[in-house]
Amino acid sequence: MQETQYASGQSGPPNLSVLHKAILGARRRIVTRRVLRLCSRVLCAISIPCALSVAASKLRWIEQPSPIVLGGVMIVSVIAALIYALTRPLTDIDVARITDQRTDLKERLSSALEFSGQGVAADAPFYHEQFADAEHYAGVINLKMAFPVKITWETPVGVVCALAVFLTYFLPTLPMFWTPQHKLEVAEVKKRGIEIEKLAKDSEKAADQQKLDETRKAAAEARKLGEEMKKGKIDKKQSLVALSKLTKKMEETQKRMAEPVAKKSLAEAHKDFQKALDKMNQEKKEEEQKKAEEMKKLASKGQQPPRDMQKPGDEKNPQQKQSEAMREAKQSLQKMADALANQDHQQMKEAMQKLAEQVQKGEMSKSEMKQLQQAMQQLSQSLKDTNQQQAAEMMQQASEMMQGSSMDSKTLQQVAQMMNQAGKQMGKGQPSSMMLDSKALGDLAQMLKDGRLTQPMGKGGNGNGGNGPGRGFNGHGGPSTAMKDPGATNPILVAKGIPNANGGKGKQGSAAEFAKYLATTSAGPKKLPNGKVAGVRSENGNELQMSMTGDPQAARSNSPYYQVVQSSKKQAESTLDKENIPASLKKQVKDYFDSIR
Amino acid sequence: MSDIERESVSFIADFNRVKAEISKVIVGNEQIIDGVLICLLAGGHALLEGVPGLGKTLLVRTLSQSVSLTFSRVQFTPDLMPADITGTNILSETATGQKEFKFQAGPVFANIVLADEINRATPKTQSAMLEAMQEHAVTVAGIQHRLKQPFLVLATQNPIEMEGTYPLPEAQLDRFLYKLLVKSPTFEDLATIIDRTTGVPQQEIEAVIDGETILKMRALAREVPMAPSVREFAIRVVLATQPDSPFAPNSVKQFVRFGSSPRGAQAIVTTAKIKALLSGRFNVALEDIASVAVPALRHRLILNFEGQAEAIEPDTLIEDIIKKSQAETAPKVGV
């Protein structure tokens, strides 16, 4: 029986400070144990499958999972477990009961808390003694013994598995584990990054001066990419992919800029118009020949030609008058066709103004006006969807006016006015800044794509640009070469059936071997195995078709990497189609080529 | 030290003194002695079941000697009449020569009554006894006579020789606080029994406490507080004896026809309080409930045909119930 710590006769709520302190301590230890236990279990439960999936991918049973996904799943799971362990409800009564159980206190602590919660007075018979008893035992219990913070087996297992997954991905990224080839690759990427950054900066500056928005934006993106490459934040494969994406984007932007300017070129318009003019002339000639033959027939029979056939001859010197009016008009139309061919907007304007003058004079007959109306309509149709869309619409209106109403002087004046406006519109041409921007963007994209990093951005006319190699941006810088594949060393292609006298010691391998190599290589073709692929006969059997694998660098070629990739890809794809590649590897090969495209 | 603490200390000491006196005569069977004493202190009655010759009658007699209480023994036989237990009015002549009916008290008017082989009497007689047990009074010729306090009935019954017996009905079994199973002595206990009974005469039993002390102890035990969670556990245990209860384990659902009445819960709580006091605590623990549940509930579980056919022991079912209840009420804190 324990000595009571209370003064007899104490009323009011009991003072259970020692008990509450013990409960607080027990609560902390319970939460700590819970966090450790739950997090360990979750880590163990998640990291084991992750490690197994990595192992399976190494055995090429499945595709290699993304390290970000694996790491993310593990981290999120552990954090979720941690949050759950910390926030799971834990009442004082529960803590007291579990403490009672673990210290064999026979519900002394929990009973005291429950009585206290019921509002029992501290001096009530039996309760008073019970509180004192609970306080006494709360003061002497050993919480470390009751709630030892132990590391369960799940902790080391989970940590080891997580570490294994982490190291599988992380170790190969450490420079000390890099192969010499990979080191070369990184150096090459950095060098290329510096070049891209320089080019992008120059382009950005020039674009800023000339107010070429799209070019400036693209140059800024290229500069960012160059910086990343320079800092080594991205590897070769990533840089190639990013560069490819950037150039693609630039090309698309350029295309988009070009679209509203001309869906159809003026050259095409010229073709259409010229064709229409020729057709009209041909029809006219045929009609005249037909009339002449009929007249001849009637004259030989001694008959008078009908009135409608005689009509042109009734007027005084009508042929000469008609010819002058039409000659002028035809000359103007031909001038217009030439202007379209030359894309000379000024000439187009002049031709249209001359046509307007002819119309305004009112010297043309009805049939001539009809011909002119048809020509105008043809011109309008030809110019439709070009950058002269607005002028085409005006011509269409003028043509409709010529067709619909009687040709009084007022109408002729209106038609001429409309044609003049169309001429003015044609004289305006395309905004030069947009053209410049589009061209500059295209040049930049091409330079990035081709690896001509010190090529000037063609401006034309200012003396600083030009397209010749060996000149830098706006005339600065020296010549450079495209980024080579540093993984390629001395590839030698060995043809089947031909003794390799001068071929060196290249590896011979099948497409399956090649595919296997690709599947097991994480970052790009560091060193593609050189070798041949078994050839196939053509249908008639006279021709042996043979595909080669290997690097074009074998011939010390200076071809840019991007050009070589396309041909290599085609070779590999055709090889894959012909060879028996495991289904699981086919996709990997395809993905590889998609990624470096 | 507070009064309660002093009384508690005294409670334990008195209990142990009585137990020590009984142990002078009764060898082994410590749980039976504890059970009988707990019934005495809780104000309930005990049914002792065991084969003849295990010292049931001796235990009761020794108990009565050690507590300085009056003792009577009734051997139940088929021809025993209720009046033979309760007493009857007899016609007697006064000093003046007048004749009058005078109540002649039966053997039930004692502090401790041993109802030996209670299942051999007819139900009519049994019910007369059981009425006295419940009401602590007997009514003869319309006049109620209060029984002495403390009043304890210790009934015995023989599980074998069932020929010509009248098994106690469930309602009457329910009146017993405890059912105690008297087991055969162990090797060592039997050796001691032989030594004590065949050698020198037995030691004299002293009365170490009186009836008044017992009543005080009884009152003290009732004051022991019980936490709500512990009470909830007791309730769960009692409800789990009923096959249609959600708390019942599968074994109960399969083998039990009727479970415990609320008297079972009363018996558990009352006796658990005494257990707590005897353990030196001022609160009832789950362990107390678990330890008293078997003797308090085993006679309140009525097995169904399947249970009887499978010879299921009620004790096994109660242990199942306790395990399930402990698991369900255990705090789940995730450690």
Boltz contact constraints between the chains, C-beta under 6 A:
constraints:
  - contact:
      token1: [A, 1]
      token2: [B, 5]
      max_distance: 6.0
  - contact:
      token1: [A, 1]
      token2: [B, 9]
      max_distance: 6.0
  - contact:
      token1: [A, 1]
      token2: [B, 280]
      max_distance: 6.0
  - contact:
      token1: [A, 4]
      token2: [B, 2]
      max_distance: 6.0
  - contact:
      token1: [A, 30]
      token2: [B, 333]
      max_distance: 6.0
  - contact:
      token1: [A, 30]
      token2: [B, 335]
      max_distance: 6.0
  - contact:
      token1: [A, 33]
      token2: [B, 335]
      max_distance: 6.0
  - contact:
      token1: [A, 34]
      token2: [B, 334]
      max_distance: 6.0
  - contact:
      token1: [A, 34]
      token2: [B, 335]
      max_distance: 6.0
  - contact:
      token1: [A, 90]
      token2: [B, 333]
      max_distance: 6.0
  - contact:
      token1: [A, 94]
      token2: [B, 331]
      max_distance: 6.0
  - contact:
      token1: [A, 94]
      token2: [B, 333]
      max_distance: 6.0
  - contact:
      token1: [A, 97]
      token2: [B, 331]
      max_distance: 6.0
  - contact:
      token1: [A, 98]
      token2: [B, 331]
      max_distance: 6.0
  - contact:
      token1: [A, 98]
      token2: [B, 333]
      max_distance: 6.0
  - contact:
      token1: [A, 106]
      token2: [B, 281]
      max_distance: 6.0
  - contact:
      token1: [A, 106]
      token2: [B, 285]
      max_distance: 6.0
  - contact:
      token1: [A, 106]
      token2: [B, 287]
      max_distance: 6.0
  - contact:
      token1: [A, 107]
      token2: [B, 230]
      max_distance: 6.0
  - contact:
      token1: [A, 107]
      token2: [B, 285]
      max_distance: 6.0
  - contact:
      token1: [A, 111]
      token2: [B, 227]
      max_distance: 6.0
  - contact:
      token1: [A, 111]
      token2: [B, 283]
      max_distance: 6.0
  - contact:
      token1: [A, 114]
      token2: [B, 227]
      max_distance: 6.0
  - contact:
      token1: [A, 114]
      token2: [B, 228]
      max_distance: 6.0
  - contact:
      token1: [A, 125]
      token2: [B, 4]
      max_distance: 6.0
  - contact:
      token1: [A, 126]
      token2: [B, 4]
      max_distance: 6.0
  - contact:
      token1: [A, 126]
      token2: [B, 223]
      max_distance: 6.0
  - contact:
      token1: [A, 126]
      token2: [B, 225]
      max_distance: 6.0
  - contact:
      token1: [A, 126]
      token2: [B, 282]
      max_distance: 6.0
  - contact:
      token1: [A, 127]
      token2: [B, 225]
      max_distance: 6.0
  - contact:
      token1: [A, 129]
      token2: [B, 4]
      max_distance: 6.0
  - contact:
      token1: [A, 129]
      token2: [B, 5]
      max_distance: 6.0
  - contact:
      token1: [A, 129]
      token2: [B, 282]
      max_distance: 6.0
  - contact:
      token1: [A, 130]
      token2: [B, 282]
      max_distance: 6.0
  - contact:
      token1: [A, 130]
      token2: [B, 283]
      max_distance: 6.0
  - contact:
      token1: [A, 133]
      token2: [B, 282]
      max_distance: 6.0
